Amino acid sequence: MTTSTQRPARVPAVLVLEDGRTFRGRAYGAVGETFGEAVFSTGMTGYQETLTDPSYHRQVVVMTAPHVGNTGVNDEDQESSRIWVAGYVVRDPARVPSNWRSRRTLDDELTRQGVVGISGIDTRALTRHLRERGAMRVGIFSGEKARADEAALLAAVQASPQMKGADLSAEVATKEPYVVPAVGEKKFTVAAIDLGIKGMTPQRMAERGIEVHVLPAGATLDEVYAVDPDGVFLSNGPGDPATADLTVIQGVLERRTPLFGICFGNQLLGRAVGFGTYKLKYGHRGINQPVQDRSTGKVEVTAHNHGFAVDAPLDQVADTPYGRVEVSHVCLNDDVVEGLRLLDTPAFSVQYHPEAAAGPHDAAYLFDRFVKLMEGQRA
């Protein structure tokens, strides 16, 4: 990605999809060029959390909500230390933000962090195109680069890397371990493997009396057990789950340490027990996805950010090297597997983000379920 932070008003920009479809608009954020996988998010709020979610690494996010930036940018709601999206696409950016916590405009923040975006295009048409054709590579070009020959721009997009086969967790994970202390009395210790963890996730565990040791994505089994964990957590993260090393997860299952995974962690647990994963046509991204918890029949509105899914049978319990496994949650829009539960080993996972940052709080009970799993194992 090449960028410039100096941008006069109404700089031209063009978005080029790998199938040749183009959209022309105005620069939003930094001026330059960027490449990634074009995906769309259906969330109407929470854009700051979306931008700073490491799971969006190397993705160009198209916002389906027409007005973005209304509440500006504050210093409290970011989910990591930086913006991770490769590019940003909006229809009508706010001209003047209005919120008592706002410190700067979203446009200024994108520019400050070198994130190339585009505004003033028909995001409805772009979203429909991605729904029909599937997520695909894209480039955004602004300033002088937007005036280049479209055939050359298309060739540049088609030469950019694909998401399938991409191993990205180590690029977004912490390099050094750190600890999030329990709030109040410490009840448990959890080793959280950072595959692209969001800041609110260990906070939700800390609120339940858990001391969270956040470890790098490449942590070994010895490093996991060096913190003497009562449980192990697998975080969300970017990339293709087929590229991941499953040694640590399988070691945790063999030792029967309670394990909880979310999003990318759900996919890795699925692969660790023997299921496959596959790339969805356009994925689930947003904070309004309906999921049913099959154990209770309850329907939750949940926050999603995933382009891959687990290939597990919906209508039967599967036998695996770690005992019986069933699909615990399913998406009501398309029957995609949204959770797994091991019946003979203390482990479970969901495909969505229960920390609700941003998003609804329907799935907060999953952290309590993790606590009960650790309590049961300790007893």
C-alpha positions in Angstrom: 0.0 0.0 0.0 1.3 3.4 -0.9 -0.2 6.5 0.6 0.1 10.3 1.0 -1.5 12.1 4.0 -1.8 15.4 2.1 -5.3 15.5 0.5 -7.1 18.6 -0.9 -10.9 18.4 -1.2 -12.6 16.2 -3.9 -9.6 14.2 -5.0 -10.7 11.6 -7.5 -10.6 7.9 -6.6 -11.5 4.6 -8.4 -12.3 1.2 -7.0 -11.5 -1.7 -9.3 -12.7 -5.3 -8.6 -10.8 -8.3 -10.0 -13.6 -9.1 -12.4 -13.2 -5.7 -14.0 -16.2 -3.9 -12.4 -15.2 -0.3 -11.5 -16.7 2.5 -9.3 -15.5 6.1 -9.4 -15.8 8.4 -6.5 -13.8 10.7 -4.2 -10.8 9.9 -2.0 -11.6 9.2 1.7 -8.7 9.0 4.1 -5.2 8.8 2.7 -4.4 9.3 -1.0 -2.6 6.5 -2.8 -3.4 2.9 -3.6 -4.3 -0.2 -1.6 -5.2 -3.8 -2.3 -7.2 -6.5 -0.4 -10.2 -8.7 -0.4 -13.5 -6.8 -0.9 -16.0 -7.6 1.8 -19.1 -5.9 3.1 -20.2 -5.2 6.7 -23.9 -4.8 7.5 -23.3 -3.0 10.9 -25.0 0.4 11.2 -22.9 1.3 14.2 -19.5 0.4 15.6 -17.3 1.5 12.7 -14.4 2.3 15.0 -14.4 -1.2 16.5 -14.7 -2.7 12.9 -11.7 -0.7 11.7 -9.5 -1.8 14.6 -10.5 -5.4 14.5 -7.4 -7.4 13.5 -9.6 -10.0 11.8 -10.0 -7.4 9.0 -6.3 -7.5 8.1 -5.8 -7.4 4.3 -9.5 -6.8 3.7 -11.2 -3.7 2.1 -14.4 -3.2 4.0 -17.5 -1.9 2.2 -20.0 -0.3 4.7 -23.6 -1.0 3.7 -24.9 1.7 6.0 -24.9 4.9 3.9 -23.8 7.4 6.6 -20.4 6.7 8.3 -18.4 8.8 10.6 -21.3 10.5 12.3 -19.8 10.1 15.8 -16.2 10.8 14.9 -13.3 8.9 16.5 -12.6 8.7 20.2 -9.8 7.3 22.2 -11.8 4.6 24.0 -13.5 2.3 21.5 -10.6 1.0 19.5 -10.2 -2.8 19.7 -6.4 -2.8 19.1 -3.6 -0.3 18.7 -4.2 0.6 15.1 -6.6 0.4 12.1 -6.2 -3.0 10.4 -8.5 -2.8 7.4 -6.6 -2.5 4.1 -9.1 0.0 2.7 -12.4 1.6 3.4 -15.5 2.2 1.2 -18.4 4.4 2.2 -21.2 6.2 0.5 -21.8 9.4 2.4 -19.2 10.2 5.0 -20.2 12.6 7.8 -19.1 16.2 7.1 -19.2 17.1 10.8 -19.1 14.5 13.6 -21.3 15.0 16.6 -20.6 13.1 19.8 -19.4 14.2 23.2 -16.5 11.7 23.1 -15.4 12.6 19.6 -11.8 13.7 19.4 -11.3 13.9 15.6 -13.1 13.0 12.4 -12.9 9.5 10.9 -11.5 11.0 7.7 -8.6 12.6 9.6 -8.0 9.3 11.5 -7.9 7.3 8.2 -5.5 9.8 6.8 -3.3 9.8 9.9 -2.9 6.1 9.8 -2.4 5.9 6.0 -5.6 4.0 5.2 -6.8 4.6 1.6 -10.5 4.8 1.1 -13.2 5.9 -1.3 -16.5 7.7 -0.8 -19.4 8.8 -3.0 -20.0 5.5 -4.7 -23.1 3.4 -4.9 -22.3 0.9 -2.1 -25.7 -0.8 -2.6 -24.7 -1.8 -6.1 -21.2 -2.8 -4.9 -22.7 -5.0 -2.1 -25.1 -6.6 -4.4 -22.3 -7.4 -6.9 -20.3 -9.0 -4.1 -23.3 -11.0 -2.9 -23.9 -12.3 -6.5 -20.2 -12.8 -7.5 -18.6 -13.4 -4.1 -15.9 -11.7 -2.2 -12.9 -10.9 -4.5 -9.7 -9.0 -4.7 -10.0 -5.2 -5.1 -7.9 -2.1 -5.4 -8.6 1.5 -4.5 -6.6 4.1 -6.3 -6.8 7.9 -5.6 -5.1 11.0 -6.7 -2.8 10.6 -9.7 -3.1 6.9 -9.5 -6.8 7.1 -10.2 -6.0 8.6 -13.6 -4.0 5.6 -14.7 -5.2 3.3 -17.5 -8.0 1.0 -16.2 -6.4 -2.0 -17.8 -3.2 -1.4 -15.9 -5.1 -0.9 -12.6 -7.0 -4.2 -13.2 -3.8 -6.0 -13.9 -2.4 -4.7 -10.6 -5.5 -6.0 -8.7 -5.3 -9.4 -10.3 -1.6 -9.7 -9.3 -2.4 -9.0 -5.7 -2.4 -11.9 -3.2 -5.6 -13.9 -2.5 -7.2 -14.5 0.9 -7.4 -18.3 0.4 -4.1 -19.8 1.6 -3.1 -16.7 3.5 -1.4 -17.3 6.9 -1.9 -14.0 8.7 -2.3 -14.6 12.4 1.3 -14.0 13.3 1.2 -10.6 11.4 -1.5 -9.2 13.8 -0.8 -11.0 17.1 1.2 -9.7 20.0 4.9 -10.4 19.8 5.3 -10.6 23.6 3.1 -12.1 26.2 1.1 -9.8 28.5 -1.4 -10.2 31.3 -4.9 -8.7 31.8 -5.5 -9.0 35.6 -8.8 -10.3 37.0 -11.3 -7.7 38.1 -11.8 -8.3 41.8 -11.0 -11.7 43.3 -9.0 -13.9 41.0 -10.8 -17.2 40.4 -9.1 -18.7 37.3 -6.1 -18.4 35.0 -6.6 -18.6 31.3 -4.0 -18.8 28.5 -5.4 -16.9 25.6 -3.7 -17.6 22.3 -3.7 -14.3 20.3 -4.6 -15.0 16.7 -5.9 -11.4 16.3 -7.6 -10.9 19.6 -9.8 -7.8 20.2 -9.1 -5.8 23.4 -12.6 -6.3 24.8 -12.3 -10.1 24.8 -9.8 -10.5 27.7 -11.7 -7.7 29.4 -14.9 -9.8 29.4 -13.0 -12.7 30.9 -11.4 -10.4 33.5 -14.8 -9.2 34.6 -15.5 -12.8 35.6 -12.5 -13.1 37.8 -10.2 -14.6 35.2 -6.5 -13.6 35.0 -5.8 -13.7 31.2 -2.3 -14.4 29.9 -2.3 -13.3 26.3 0.3 -15.3 24.3 1.7 -14.9 20.8 0.1 -16.9 18.0 3.2 -19.1 17.8 3.2 -20.1 21.5 4.2 -23.7 22.1 2.4 -26.2 24.3 5.0 -25.8 27.0 4.6 -22.0 26.9 0.8 -22.4 27.2 1.2 -24.6 30.3 3.9 -22.5 31.8 1.2 -20.1 33.1 -0.6 -23.1 34.8 -3.9 -22.4 33.1 -7.3 -23.5 34.2 -8.5 -23.0 30.7 -7.3 -22.1 27.2 -8.9 -19.6 24.9 -8.5 -19.4 21.1 -9.2 -15.9 19.7 -10.6 -14.5 16.5 -8.1 -13.6 13.7 -7.6 -13.2 9.9 -6.6 -15.6 7.2 -7.2 -19.1 6.0 -7.6 -21.7 8.8 -6.2 -24.4 6.6 -2.7 -22.8 7.0 -2.6 -23.1 10.8 -0.6 -25.5 12.9 -2.9 -27.5 15.1 -0.3 -29.1 17.4 -1.1 -26.9 20.5 -4.9 -27.2 20.2 -4.6 -31.0 19.9 -2.3 -31.1 22.9 -4.8 -29.1 25.0 -7.6 -31.5 24.0 -5.4 -34.5 24.9 -4.7 -33.0 28.3 -8.5 -32.3 28.8 -7.9 -28.7 29.8 -11.1 -26.6 29.3 -11.0 -24.9 25.9 -13.1 -22.1 24.4 -12.6 -20.7 20.9 -14.3 -17.9 18.9 -14.3 -17.1 15.2 -10.9 -18.2 13.8 -10.6 -20.2 17.0 -13.8 -22.1 16.1 -12.4 -23.0 12.7 -9.1 -24.2 14.3 -10.9 -26.3 16.8 -13.0 -27.8 14.0 -9.9 -28.7 12.0 -8.2 -30.0 15.1 -10.9 -32.6 15.7 -10.9 -33.6 12.0 -13.5 -31.4 10.2 -12.6 -29.4 7.1 -13.1 -25.7 6.5 -14.2 -23.9 3.4 -14.4 -20.4 2.1 -17.8 -18.8 2.1 -19.1 -17.0 -1.0 -19.1 -13.6 0.7 -18.9 -14.3 4.4 -20.7 -12.9 7.4 -19.7 -9.5 8.6 -21.8 -7.2 10.8 -23.6 -7.1 14.2 -27.0 -8.3 13.2 -26.6 -12.0 12.3 -29.2 -14.4 13.8 -27.8 -17.6 15.3 -29.7 -20.4 17.2 -28.2 -22.1 20.2 -29.4 -25.6 19.6 -29.1 -26.6 23.3 -31.7 -24.0 24.4 -33.5 -23.2 21.2 -32.7 -19.5 21.9 -32.0 -17.2 19.0 -29.3 -14.6 19.4 -28.5 -11.6 17.4 -24.7 -11.7 17.1 -21.6 -10.0 15.8 -19.7 -11.7 12.9 -16.5 -11.3 10.9 -15.6 -14.5 9.1 -15.1 -15.5 5.5 -14.4 -19.2 6.2 -16.6 -21.8 8.0 -16.4 -25.3 9.5 -17.7 -28.2 7.4 -19.4 -30.4 10.0 -22.6 -32.4 9.8 -25.7 -30.5 11.1 -27.9 -33.5 11.6 -25.8 -36.0 13.5 -23.1 -36.3 16.2 -19.7 -37.0 14.7 -17.1 -39.4 16.2 -13.6 -37.9 16.3 -10.3 -38.8 17.9 -11.4 -36.6 20.9 -14.8 -38.1 21.3 -18.2 -37.1 20.1 -18.7 -33.6 18.6 -21.9 -31.9 17.7 -22.9 -28.6 16.0 -24.1 -26.4 18.9 -25.0 -23.2 17.0 -26.3 -22.6 13.5 -26.8 -19.4 11.4 -30.5 -19.0 10.6 -29.8 -17.1 7.4 -27.9 -19.9 5.6 -27.4 -22.9 7.9 -23.6 -22.2 8.3 -22.1 -24.0 11.3 -21.7 -21.3 14.1 -20.5 -23.4 17.0 -19.1 -26.8 18.1 -19.4 -28.7 21.4 -17.3 -31.7 22.3 -19.4 -34.1 24.4 -16.5 -36.2 25.8 -13.8 -33.5 26.2 -14.2 -30.1 27.9 -14.2 -27.9 24.8 -16.6 -25.7 22.8 -16.4 -22.8 20.3 -18.6 -20.4 18.4 -18.0 -18.7 15.0 -19.0 -15.2 16.2 -17.8 -12.5 18.6 -19.4 -12.7 22.0 -17.5 -9.8 23.5 -20.0 -7.4 21.8 -17.6 -4.7 20.6 -19.3 -3.6 18.6 -22.5 -5.5 18.7 -25.4 -6.9 20.8 -24.9 -8.6 24.2 -27.0 -11.7 23.4 -23.9 -14.0 23.5 -22.3 -12.8 26.7 -23.4 -16.0 28.4 -20.7 -17.9 26.5 -18.1 -16.5 28.8 -20.1 -17.7 31.8 -20.3 -21.1 30.1 -16.5 -21.1 29.9 -16.4 -20.3 33.6 -18.7 -23.2 34.4 -16.6 -25.6 32.3 -13.5 -24.6 34.3 -15.4 -25.0 37.6 -16.6 -28.4 36.6 -13.1 -29.5 35.6 -11.6 -28.2 38.9 -14.3 -30.0 40.9 
